[in-house]
Amino acid sequence: MDTRHGVIFDLDGVLVDSEQWWDEIRRGVVAEFGGRWTDEATTAMLGMSTPEWARYLVEALGVRLPPEQVAAAVIDRMADRYAAGPPLLPHAVEAVREAARRAPVAIATSSPPRIIDAFLAGTALTGTVRAAISSEQAGAGKPDPAVYLAAAAGIDVPAGDCVAIEDSSNGLRAALAAGMTVIAAPNPHFPPDPGVLARAGYRIGSLTELAPTLDTIWPA
């Protein structure tokens, strides 16, 4: 293992096909508690931390609950879905294990700690992933680079020596702002902005392409 470098995964849209779950659950909470969904809401919340999207549901969409209760309602429903197992994308667990054979691995995600823990427990990756940071712990959601910088610190690797795997526009912006080498893995359900996607150093269509791409970045 090359401890001079690190690999940092986003979670939603990269390892788990959960963006649609978050969207459905938030829509349900908005409808149930007096709010009104808008066409731009889904895109606006991609990358937001839990406190940020909870405030957005209240302030922008009119949900009639305090933000803390909004967050709890959404996360409880998400955790219920995870109870049957994380909605893994193809080859997700294998990709994390292959990356961990090459360098220390971390996760930098907008998901809250409760969902991160459910993912790690459901995949038996707890011992493989050395640091798993939520943007709410880092203090700001993507596109702010804080969560990526915290994840790099968690594996004791300079951010500039890390590779980040991201799918969304704001996630790509965050990883680029952190100074990392970025591998884009676009989510077909929520495709990133083409201009942001073009700034990624590499692009993969499947997680089966990750290990060869890492070997290209860090030749033996």
VEXDO-950467 format. One line per field, with one value per residue: residue number from 1; chain; residue in three letters; x, y, z of N, C-alpha, C, O, CB in turn. Coordinates in steps of 0.1 Angstrom, whole numbers, plus 5000, padded with zeros to 4 digits. Glycine has a CB too. Example, Ala and Ser with C-alpha at 12.3 -4.5 7.8 and 13.67 -1.06 7.14 Angstrom:
2
pos <- (1/2)
unit <- (A/A)
code <- (Ala/Ser)
neast <- (5132/5128)
nnorth <- (4943/4978)
nup <- (5078/5071)
caeast <- (5123/5137)
canorth <- (4955/4989)
caup <- (5078/5071)
ceast <- (5132/5129)
cnorth <- (4967/5000)
cup <- (5078/5079)
oeast <- (5142/5134)
onorth <- (4967/5011)
oup <- (5085/5080)
cbeast <- (5113/5141)
cbnorth <- (4955/4994)
cbup <- (5090/5057)
end
This chain:
220
pos <- (1/2/3/4/5/6/7/8/9/10/11/12/13/14/15/16/17/18/19/20/21/22/23/24/25/26/27/28/29/30/31/32/33/34/35/36/37/38/39/40/41/42/43/44/45/46/47/48/49/50/51/52/53/54/55/56/57/58/59/60/61/62/63/64/65/66/67/68/69/70/71/72/73/74/75/76/77/78/79/80/81/82/83/84/85/86/87/88/89/90/91/92/93/94/95/96/97/98/99/100/101/102/103/104/105/106/107/108/109/110/111/112/113/114/115/116/117/118/119/120/121/122/123/124/125/126/127/128/129/130/131/132/133/134/135/136/137/138/139/140/141/142/143/144/145/146/147/148/149/150/151/152/153/154/155/156/157/158/159/160/161/162/163/164/165/166/167/168/169/170/171/172/173/174/175/176/177/178/179/180/181/182/183/184/185/186/187/188/189/190/191/192/193/194/195/196/197/198/199/200/201/202/203/204/205/206/207/208/209/210/211/212/213/214/215/216/217/218/219/220)
unit <- (A/A/A/A/A/A/A/A/A/A/A/A/A/A/A/A/A/A/A/A/A/A/A/A/A/A/A/A/A/A/A/A/A/A/A/A/A/A/A/A/A/A/A/A/A/A/A/A/A/A/A/A/A/A/A/A/A/A/A/A/A/A/A/A/A/A/A/A/A/A/A/A/A/A/A/A/A/A/A/A/A/A/A/A/A/A/A/A/A/A/A/A/A/A/A/A/A/A/A/A/A/A/A/A/A/A/A/A/A/A/A/A/A/A/A/A/A/A/A/A/A/A/A/A/A/A/A/A/A/A/A/A/A/A/A/A/A/A/A/A/A/A/A/A/A/A/A/A/A/A/A/A/A/A/A/A/A/A/A/A/A/A/A/A/A/A/A/A/A/A/A/A/A/A/A/A/A/A/A/A/A/A/A/A/A/A/A/A/A/A/A/A/A/A/A/A/A/A/A/A/A/A/A/A/A/A/A/A/A/A/A/A/A/A/A/A/A/A/A/A)
code <- (Met/Asp/Thr/Arg/His/Gly/Val/Ile/Phe/Asp/Leu/Asp/Gly/Val/Leu/Val/Asp/Ser/Glu/Gln/Trp/Trp/Asp/Glu/Ile/Arg/Arg/Gly/Val/Val/Ala/Glu/Phe/Gly/Gly/Arg/Trp/Thr/Asp/Glu/Ala/Thr/Thr/Ala/Met/Leu/Gly/Met/Ser/Thr/Pro/Glu/Trp/Ala/Arg/Tyr/Leu/Val/Glu/Ala/Leu/Gly/Val/Arg/Leu/Pro/Pro/Glu/Gln/Val/Ala/Ala/Ala/Val/Ile/Asp/Arg/Met/Ala/Asp/Arg/Tyr/Ala/Ala/Gly/Pro/Pro/Leu/Leu/Pro/His/Ala/Val/Glu/Ala/Val/Arg/Glu/Ala/Ala/Arg/Arg/Ala/Pro/Val/Ala/Ile/Ala/Thr/Ser/Ser/Pro/Pro/Arg/Ile/Ile/Asp/Ala/Phe/Leu/Ala/Gly/Thr/Ala/Leu/Thr/Gly/Thr/Val/Arg/Ala/Ala/Ile/Ser/Ser/Glu/Gln/Ala/Gly/Ala/Gly/Lys/Pro/Asp/Pro/Ala/Val/Tyr/Leu/Ala/Ala/Ala/Ala/Gly/Ile/Asp/Val/Pro/Ala/Gly/Asp/Cys/Val/Ala/Ile/Glu/Asp/Ser/Ser/Asn/Gly/Leu/Arg/Ala/Ala/Leu/Ala/Ala/Gly/Met/Thr/Val/Ile/Ala/Ala/Pro/Asn/Pro/His/Phe/Pro/Pro/Asp/Pro/Gly/Val/Leu/Ala/Arg/Ala/Gly/Tyr/Arg/Ile/Gly/Ser/Leu/Thr/Glu/Leu/Ala/Pro/Thr/Leu/Asp/Thr/Ile/Trp/Pro/Ala)
neast <- (5008/5005/5012/5016/4997/4962/4928/4896/4863/4831/4798/4768/4755/4779/4789/4765/4732/4714/4705/4680/4664/4668/4656/4630/4621/4625/4607/4583/4582/4581/4555/4539/4541/4532/4547/4559/4571/4596/4608/4635/4645/4656/4682/4693/4698/4717/4746/4744/4749/4734/4723/4721/4703/4681/4673/4668/4645/4627/4629/4630/4611/4590/4582/4565/4579/4604/4638/4655/4637/4627/4651/4654/4631/4635/4659/4653/4635/4651/4670/4654/4649/4675/4678/4672/4694/4721/4716/4734/4756/4766/4795/4805/4815/4837/4852/4860/4875/4896/4907/4917/4937/4957/4961/4955/4920/4892/4859/4840/4812/4779/4759/4745/4761/4747/4737/4761/4773/4754/4758/4786/4784/4766/4780/4803/4826/4838/4864/4880/4877/4893/4887/4856/4838/4812/4796/4782/4797/4820/4813/4804/4786/4791/4795/4817/4850/4855/4847/4862/4888/4888/4885/4909/4927/4919/4929/4955/4969/4982/4959/4964/4976/4957/4932/4899/4867/4839/4804/4785/4777/4783/4798/4820/4830/4837/4858/4877/4882/4895/4919/4924/4932/4908/4884/4857/4826/4799/4765/4738/4711/4712/4728/4760/4769/4781/4803/4816/4821/4840/4862/4873/4899/4899/4876/4851/4830/4820/4824/4842/4862/4878/4901/4920/4923/4933/4958/4969/4971/4989/5014/5031)
nnorth <- (4988/5022/5047/5073/5084/5089/5077/5090/5086/5098/5092/5090/5083/5075/5052/5042/5039/5061/5087/5091/5080/5099/5121/5113/5109/5134/5149/5137/5145/5173/5175/5164/5181/5207/5221/5232/5217/5226/5230/5233/5223/5197/5197/5219/5210/5190/5179/5195/5199/5182/5202/5223/5215/5209/5234/5246/5232/5242/5271/5277/5260/5259/5241/5233/5229/5229/5232/5212/5191/5185/5175/5152/5137/5131/5117/5096/5082/5075/5059/5038/5027/5019/4998/4974/4970/4986/5005/4994/5004/4988/4968/4983/4977/4960/4979/4997/4980/4973/4998/5003/4985/4998/5023/5044/5047/5068/5083/5109/5127/5140/5128/5121/5111/5089/5075/5070/5052/5031/5023/5014/4993/4977/4968/4957/4972/4986/4983/4987/5013/5041/5066/5083/5109/5132/5160/5176/5173/5184/5211/5225/5221/5205/5227/5235/5228/5217/5191/5173/5181/5175/5147/5140/5148/5129/5105/5112/5122/5146/5168/5174/5151/5132/5112/5118/5105/5113/5123/5143/5178/5197/5181/5175/5201/5206/5187/5195/5221/5214/5207/5182/5153/5145/5120/5116/5101/5100/5103/5089/5095/5120/5139/5156/5191/5199/5216/5216/5189/5186/5196/5176/5153/5127/5103/5079/5052/5031/5015/4994/5003/5018/5008/5003/5029/5042/5030/5040/5067/5064/5050/5018)
nup <- (5000/4992/5012/5008/4992/4988/4986/4981/4985/4973/4986/4982/4951/4940/4954/4964/4952/4959/4956/4945/4965/4986/4973/4969/4996/5007/4992/5000/5027/5024/5012/5032/5053/5047/5028/4996/4967/4943/4909/4908/4932/4937/4924/4936/4962/4961/4974/4996/5032/5061/5080/5062/5040/5055/5065/5040/5031/5049/5047/5020/5008/5024/5045/5074/5100/5125/5115/5127/5133/5108/5096/5112/5106/5078/5079/5096/5080/5058/5071/5077/5052/5046/5064/5053/5038/5022/4991/4970/4944/4913/4918/4939/4965/4959/4945/4965/4981/4963/4959/4984/4986/4973/4984/5014/5023/5023/5031/5019/5024/5019/5033/5065/5097/5107/5085/5071/5089/5087/5061/5061/5080/5067/5045/5055/5055/5074/5086/5065/5054/5064/5073/5076/5067/5074/5058/5075/5098/5090/5088/5065/5035/5003/4975/4990/5000/5025/5036/5021/5026/5053/5052/5040/5059/5078/5070/5071/5048/5025/5009/4982/4974/4971/4955/4943/4940/4924/4916/4913/4903/4924/4941/4925/4922/4949/4954/4935/4944/4967/4958/4948/4927/4904/4898/4877/4881/4866/4876/4860/4866/4878/4862/4861/4857/4824/4820/4845/4847/4827/4838/4854/4860/4851/4838/4845/4835/4849/4881/4878/4863/4880/4894/4873/4865/4887/4887/4865/4872/4894/4885/4889)
caeast <- (5000/5012/5006/5019/4986/4949/4916/4885/4850/4818/4789/4756/4757/4791/4789/4752/4722/4705/4701/4666/4658/4668/4647/4616/4618/4623/4594/4572/4582/4576/4541/4532/4542/4528/4556/4556/4583/4599/4615/4650/4649/4665/4695/4698/4702/4728/4758/4742/4750/4721/4717/4718/4691/4669/4669/4663/4632/4619/4630/4627/4600/4578/4579/4561/4585/4618/4648/4659/4626/4628/4662/4652/4621/4641/4670/4646/4629/4662/4676/4644/4652/4689/4677/4672/4707/4724/4713/4747/4758/4774/4810/4809/4824/4849/4860/4866/4886/4907/4914/4924/4950/4966/4963/4944/4907/4882/4847/4836/4799/4769/4751/4748/4768/4739/4736/4774/4775/4746/4765/4798/4780/4759/4790/4815/4838/4843/4878/4887/4876/4900/4880/4844/4834/4800/4798/4778/4808/4831/4809/4799/4783/4797/4808/4828/4859/4858/4846/4873/4900/4887/4887/4923/4933/4916/4939/4969/4975/4979/4948/4969/4981/4945/4923/4885/4857/4827/4794/4776/4784/4788/4808/4832/4836/4844/4870/4886/4886/4904/4932/4926/4930/4893/4878/4843/4818/4786/4753/4729/4699/4714/4741/4767/4771/4791/4814/4823/4826/4851/4874/4878/4911/4896/4861/4849/4816/4817/4834/4852/4873/4885/4914/4930/4925/4943/4971/4974/4975/5000/5021/5040)
canorth <- (5000/5035/5056/5087/5089/5085/5076/5095/5083/5102/5080/5090/5085/5069/5039/5038/5046/5067/5101/5090/5079/5112/5130/5108/5111/5149/5153/5133/5153/5186/5174/5161/5192/5220/5228/5231/5214/5234/5223/5235/5219/5186/5201/5229/5204/5181/5183/5203/5192/5180/5214/5232/5211/5210/5249/5249/5227/5251/5285/5279/5252/5262/5231/5239/5223/5235/5224/5200/5181/5181/5166/5139/5130/5126/5107/5084/5074/5070/5048/5026/5020/5012/4987/4962/4969/4998/5004/4995/5005/4976/4967/4993/4971/4956/4991/5002/4971/4974/5011/5002/4977/5007/5035/5045/5051/5076/5087/5123/5126/5149/5120/5122/5100/5077/5068/5065/5040/5020/5018/5007/4981/4968/4963/4952/4980/4995/4982/4991/5027/5046/5078/5086/5122/5138/5174/5183/5173/5193/5224/5231/5211/5207/5227/5239/5217/5213/5177/5166/5184/5168/5133/5138/5148/5117/5095/5117/5124/5159/5168/5174/5137/5123/5111/5119/5099/5121/5122/5155/5190/5203/5173/5177/5214/5205/5180/5203/5232/5208/5205/5168/5147/5141/5110/5117/5089/5107/5096/5091/5101/5134/5142/5169/5202/5195/5224/5211/5176/5187/5199/5164/5148/5114/5100/5065/5049/5020/5013/4984/5011/5026/5003/5006/5044/5045/5025/5050/5079/5061/5038/5011)
caup <- (5000/4991/5022/5004/4985/4994/4977/4988/4977/4977/4989/4974/4936/4936/4959/4966/4943/4969/4954/4942/4978/4993/4966/4972/5010/5010/4985/5009/5039/5020/5010/5044/5064/5043/5019/4981/4959/4931/4899/4911/4945/4937/4920/4946/4975/4959/4981/5009/5045/5067/5084/5050/5033/5064/5064/5027/5031/5057/5043/5005/5003/5033/5054/5087/5111/5127/5107/5134/5131/5093/5094/5119/5098/5066/5082/5101/5068/5051/5079/5076/5039/5047/5073/5044/5031/5013/4977/4964/4929/4909/4921/4949/4976/4953/4941/4977/4986/4954/4962/4997/4984/4967/4993/5024/5017/5031/5025/5021/5019/5025/5042/5079/5102/5109/5072/5068/5097/5081/5049/5065/5087/5057/5035/5062/5051/5085/5088/5052/5052/5075/5078/5070/5072/5069/5056/5087/5108/5085/5089/5053/5025/4990/4969/4999/5000/5038/5039/5014/5034/5066/5049/5037/5072/5086/5066/5072/5035/5020/5000/4969/4970/4971/4944/4948/4931/4925/4905/4911/4901/4936/4946/4917/4926/4962/4953/4927/4953/4977/4951/4945/4914/4904/4888/4877/4878/4865/4879/4849/4871/4881/4855/4865/4847/4815/4822/4857/4844/4818/4847/4861/4853/4846/4839/4844/4833/4858/4891/4874/4857/4889/4897/4862/4864/4898/4883/4855/4880/4902/4880/4898)
ceast <- (5009/5006/5009/5006/4973/4938/4904/4872/4839/4809/4777/4759/4769/4792/4775/4742/4711/4700/4685/4658/4657/4657/4633/4612/4616/4610/4582/4571/4577/4560/4533/4531/4541/4536/4551/4570/4584/4608/4630/4654/4658/4679/4701/4704/4713/4741/4756/4744/4736/4715/4713/4705/4679/4664/4663/4648/4622/4618/4626/4614/4588/4574/4576/4566/4599/4627/4653/4650/4625/4639/4660/4641/4627/4651/4663/4641/4640/4668/4667/4647/4666/4688/4677/4685/4709/4721/4726/4747/4767/4789/4815/4819/4837/4858/4867/4877/4898/4915/4922/4936/4961/4970/4952/4931/4899/4869/4844/4822/4790/4759/4754/4755/4760/4738/4750/4777/4767/4752/4777/4794/4774/4768/4802/4827/4843/4858/4886/4887/4882/4894/4867/4838/4821/4802/4792/4788/4819/4826/4803/4797/4791/4789/4820/4837/4861/4857/4857/4886/4900/4890/4902/4931/4931/4924/4953/4976/4972/4968/4953/4974/4969/4938/4909/4877/4844/4817/4787/4784/4791/4799/4821/4838/4843/4857/4881/4891/4896/4918/4935/4926/4916/4890/4863/4836/4803/4775/4743/4716/4700/4728/4747/4767/4782/4804/4823/4829/4839/4864/4880/4890/4908/4881/4860/4833/4811/4828/4845/4864/4881/4899/4924/4933/4935/4957/4977/4979/4988/5007/5030/5055)
cnorth <- (5012/5045/5071/5093/5084/5085/5080/5093/5092/5090/5080/5092/5078/5054/5033/5046/5051/5081/5101/5088/5092/5121/5126/5112/5126/5154/5149/5141/5167/5185/5172/5172/5206/5227/5226/5228/5223/5226/5223/5228/5207/5190/5211/5222/5194/5186/5191/5194/5191/5194/5223/5228/5211/5225/5252/5244/5236/5265/5287/5271/5252/5251/5237/5231/5230/5226/5211/5188/5176/5172/5152/5131/5124/5115/5095/5075/5068/5058/5036/5019/5013/5000/4973/4960/4981/4995/5005/4996/4993/4978/4977/4988/4967/4968/4997/4993/4972/4987/5010/4993/4986/5019/5036/5051/5058/5078/5101/5125/5137/5141/5122/5110/5087/5068/5062/5052/5028/5014/5010/4993/4971/4962/4957/4959/4988/4994/4986/5006/5033/5058/5080/5099/5127/5153/5182/5183/5183/5208/5231/5220/5215/5218/5232/5227/5211/5198/5169/5169/5176/5153/5131/5138/5135/5105/5099/5118/5138/5158/5167/5160/5127/5124/5111/5113/5106/5120/5135/5168/5196/5194/5174/5191/5213/5198/5188/5215/5227/5205/5190/5164/5141/5131/5112/5104/5094/5098/5099/5097/5116/5138/5156/5179/5199/5204/5220/5197/5176/5191/5187/5159/5135/5112/5085/5062/5038/5020/5002/4991/5018/5021/5006/5021/5048/5041/5034/5063/5076/5048/5031/5014)
cup <- (5000/5000/5019/4997/4992/4984/4986/4980/4983/4980/4980/4959/4931/4941/4962/4957/4951/4967/4952/4955/4985/4987/4970/4986/5013/5004/4994/5021/5036/5019/5023/5054/5058/5033/5004/4974/4947/4922/4902/4924/4945/4934/4931/4959/4973/4965/4994/5021/5050/5072/5073/5043/5042/5064/5051/5026/5038/5050/5028/5001/5013/5042/5068/5099/5113/5119/5113/5132/5117/5091/5100/5111/5086/5069/5087/5089/5060/5058/5078/5063/5040/5056/5065/5036/5023/4999/4969/4949/4926/4912/4931/4959/4971/4950/4954/4982/4976/4956/4974/4996/4979/4976/5004/5018/5028/5023/5029/5015/5026/5033/5056/5085/5104/5096/5068/5076/5092/5069/5052/5072/5076/5047/5041/5058/5062/5087/5076/5050/5065/5081/5070/5075/5065/5068/5068/5098/5103/5086/5077/5043/5012/4982/4977/5000/5014/5041/5032/5022/5047/5064/5047/5051/5080/5082/5066/5059/5030/5009/4985/4964/4970/4958/4949/4936/4933/4914/4903/4908/4913/4942/4938/4920/4939/4961/4945/4936/4963/4971/4948/4931/4914/4893/4889/4873/4877/4868/4868/4853/4874/4875/4859/4853/4837/4817/4834/4854/4836/4826/4854/4853/4846/4847/4837/4842/4842/4869/4888/4867/4867/4892/4886/4862/4875/4894/4872/4862/4888/4896/4889/4895)
oeast <- (5019/4996/5004/5005/4974/4939/4901/4871/4838/4813/4776/4765/4771/4794/4772/4744/4700/4691/4679/4647/4646/4650/4624/4601/4607/4603/4573/4560/4569/4553/4523/4522/4547/4534/4541/4579/4574/4614/4637/4666/4668/4688/4713/4713/4718/4745/4766/4741/4726/4704/4703/4696/4668/4652/4653/4640/4610/4607/4619/4607/4577/4562/4584/4558/4604/4625/4655/4654/4623/4637/4662/4643/4624/4650/4668/4642/4639/4672/4672/4646/4667/4697/4681/4686/4699/4723/4728/4739/4774/4795/4827/4829/4847/4871/4879/4888/4909/4927/4933/4945/4973/4982/4942/4932/4899/4869/4846/4821/4793/4751/4766/4754/4765/4738/4751/4781/4771/4752/4779/4800/4776/4765/4811/4838/4852/4864/4898/4898/4876/4895/4867/4834/4820/4809/4797/4788/4826/4835/4798/4804/4797/4776/4831/4832/4869/4866/4861/4894/4910/4896/4907/4940/4939/4926/4962/4988/4960/4968/4947/4977/4972/4938/4906/4879/4838/4821/4783/4797/4802/4809/4832/4851/4854/4867/4893/4903/4904/4927/4946/4920/4912/4893/4857/4841/4795/4774/4739/4709/4690/4738/4740/4765/4793/4815/4835/4840/4848/4875/4891/4890/4915/4874/4866/4825/4799/4839/4855/4874/4892/4908/4935/4944/4943/4967/4989/4989/4997/5005/5037/5064)
onorth <- (5013/5051/5080/5105/5076/5092/5074/5099/5094/5079/5071/5102/5076/5045/5021/5058/5047/5085/5110/5094/5095/5128/5135/5116/5130/5162/5157/5145/5173/5194/5178/5173/5215/5239/5219/5237/5227/5216/5213/5228/5207/5186/5209/5226/5189/5197/5193/5182/5197/5196/5231/5236/5214/5227/5259/5251/5238/5270/5296/5276/5247/5251/5245/5226/5236/5214/5201/5177/5165/5161/5142/5119/5112/5105/5084/5063/5057/5048/5024/5007/5002/4991/4963/4951/4986/4984/5015/4990/4988/4989/4979/4994/4969/4967/5001/4998/4971/4987/5015/4994/4983/5024/5029/5060/5055/5076/5105/5125/5142/5147/5124/5099/5076/5056/5051/5042/5017/5002/4999/4983/4959/4953/4952/4953/4997/5005/4987/5011/5032/5061/5078/5099/5126/5159/5193/5192/5189/5217/5242/5210/5225/5217/5233/5215/5202/5193/5159/5160/5172/5146/5120/5130/5131/5096/5092/5114/5142/5149/5161/5158/5115/5133/5103/5116/5104/5116/5137/5168/5200/5200/5175/5192/5219/5203/5188/5218/5235/5202/5186/5171/5133/5133/5110/5097/5092/5086/5110/5104/5123/5140/5165/5175/5196/5198/5221/5195/5168/5189/5188/5159/5132/5119/5079/5070/5035/5023/5002/4985/5024/5029/5010/5025/5056/5048/5035/5068/5085/5037/5038/5009)
oup <- (5007/4997/5026/4996/5001/4973/4996/4969/4995/4976/4972/4955/4919/4933/4961/4955/4951/4974/4956/4957/4990/4994/4973/4989/5020/5010/4996/5025/5044/5023/5025/5062/5062/5031/5002/4974/4941/4926/4898/4927/4953/4941/4934/4965/4983/4961/5001/5020/5046/5069/5073/5041/5037/5064/5050/5020/5035/5048/5024/4992/5010/5046/5073/5107/5104/5117/5107/5130/5114/5085/5094/5110/5083/5063/5084/5089/5054/5051/5077/5062/5034/5055/5070/5029/5017/4994/4962/4942/4934/4909/4932/4962/4977/4951/4953/4985/4981/4956/4975/5005/4979/4976/5002/5009/5040/5011/5040/5003/5036/5041/5059/5079/5102/5097/5062/5071/5092/5067/5047/5069/5077/5040/5034/5057/5060/5090/5077/5046/5076/5093/5058/5087/5053/5076/5071/5106/5112/5084/5078/5042/5011/4983/4973/5002/5016/5048/5038/5023/5052/5072/5051/5053/5088/5090/5061/5058/5031/5001/4977/4952/4970/4950/4959/4925/4944/4903/4891/4910/4913/4948/4944/4921/4940/4967/4949/4936/4968/4978/4946/4923/4923/4882/4899/4864/4887/4863/4866/4845/4872/4882/4861/4841/4842/4815/4834/4858/4837/4821/4859/4841/4836/4854/4828/4847/4843/4866/4894/4866/4863/4891/4889/4858/4873/4897/4871/4858/4888/4902/4897/4901)
cbeast <- (4991/5012/5011/5031/4986/4945/4915/4887/4846/4812/4785/4746/4756/4803/4796/4747/4717/4712/4708/4662/4665/4682/4649/4615/4629/4635/4593/4575/4596/4582/4538/4539/4555/4525/4570/4549/4582/4605/4613/4654/4636/4660/4695/4687/4690/4730/4766/4728/4759/4722/4726/4729/4693/4673/4681/4671/4631/4624/4643/4639/4604/4567/4590/4546/4588/4621/4660/4662/4613/4629/4675/4646/4609/4648/4680/4635/4620/4673/4677/4630/4652/4699/4665/4660/4708/4739/4703/4755/4765/4772/4817/4797/4817/4847/4851/4855/4880/4902/4904/4914/4947/4961/4963/4949/4899/4888/4835/4847/4793/4761/4752/4735/4774/4725/4731/4785/4771/4732/4770/4806/4770/4748/4794/4816/4834/4836/4882/4880/4861/4914/4889/4834/4846/4788/4791/4765/4814/4834/4820/4808/4769/4798/4808/4822/4872/4848/4832/4874/4901/4874/4879/4928/4928/4901/4935/4977/4969/4991/4939/4980/4991/4936/4926/4881/4857/4830/4784/4768/4774/4777/4804/4828/4824/4835/4868/4879/4874/4898/4943/4916/4941/4885/4882/4839/4819/4785/4747/4726/4694/4715/4739/4781/4773/4786/4810/4813/4815/4849/4870/4867/4922/4903/4854/4854/4814/4815/4828/4845/4867/4877/4913/4924/4912/4938/4970/4962/4964/4996/5028/5038)
cbnorth <- (5000/5040/5053/5088/5084/5094/5062/5109/5069/5112/5081/5100/5099/5076/5038/5040/5035/5066/5107/5079/5068/5119/5129/5093/5105/5157/5147/5118/5155/5190/5163/5149/5191/5228/5224/5243/5199/5247/5229/5249/5215/5176/5209/5238/5197/5178/5192/5209/5199/5170/5222/5232/5197/5206/5258/5241/5213/5253/5291/5274/5238/5266/5220/5240/5207/5235/5233/5203/5186/5194/5172/5142/5139/5138/5113/5088/5083/5081/5052/5031/5031/5022/4987/4963/4956/5002/5014/4983/5018/4973/4970/4999/4959/4948/5001/5004/4957/4974/5022/4996/4966/5013/5048/5054/5038/5090/5078/5133/5113/5156/5105/5125/5104/5081/5077/5075/5043/5025/5030/5015/4984/4975/4975/4937/4989/4990/4968/4984/5032/5048/5091/5074/5132/5135/5179/5176/5159/5190/5232/5242/5211/5194/5235/5243/5221/5220/5172/5171/5199/5170/5129/5149/5160/5114/5089/5109/5113/5166/5181/5184/5133/5128/5098/5133/5084/5136/5111/5157/5201/5206/5158/5177/5225/5198/5166/5209/5238/5196/5210/5160/5136/5153/5096/5128/5078/5113/5100/5079/5094/5136/5142/5166/5216/5197/5239/5211/5168/5198/5210/5153/5146/5103/5108/5057/5044/5007/5010/4974/5021/5026/4988/5001/5051/5038/5010/5054/5083/5058/5041/4995)
cbup <- (5012/4976/5035/4995/4971/5006/4971/4993/4979/4966/5004/4979/4933/4942/4973/4981/4932/4983/4942/4932/4986/4992/4951/4969/5019/5004/4971/5013/5045/5007/5000/5051/5071/5054/5021/4976/4955/4935/4885/4910/4953/4926/4907/4950/4981/4944/4972/5009/5055/5078/5093/5040/5027/5078/5067/5016/5037/5071/5045/4997/5002/5025/5055/5087/5108/5142/5104/5148/5136/5084/5100/5133/5094/5058/5092/5110/5060/5048/5093/5077/5028/5053/5082/5034/5023/5015/4972/4968/4925/4895/4908/4955/4983/4940/4935/4988/4986/4939/4963/5008/4974/4954/4984/5036/5013/5036/5029/5015/5021/5014/5038/5087/5116/5114/5061/5072/5112/5078/5040/5075/5098/5051/5027/5059/5039/5098/5092/5040/5050/5072/5077/5071/5069/5078/5043/5092/5109/5071/5094/5048/5022/4982/4956/5013/4995/5048/5034/5000/5037/5072/5037/5028/5080/5083/5052/5082/5025/5015/5001/4967/4980/4982/4935/4951/4931/4928/4909/4924/4895/4946/4945/4902/4926/4971/4946/4914/4959/4983/4960/4953/4911/4903/4892/4866/4890/4851/4893/4842/4883/4897/4840/4869/4854/4801/4824/4869/4836/4808/4857/4863/4863/4853/4827/4856/4819/4851/4904/4864/4847/4903/4900/4849/4866/4911/4877/4845/4889/4917/4867/4896)
end
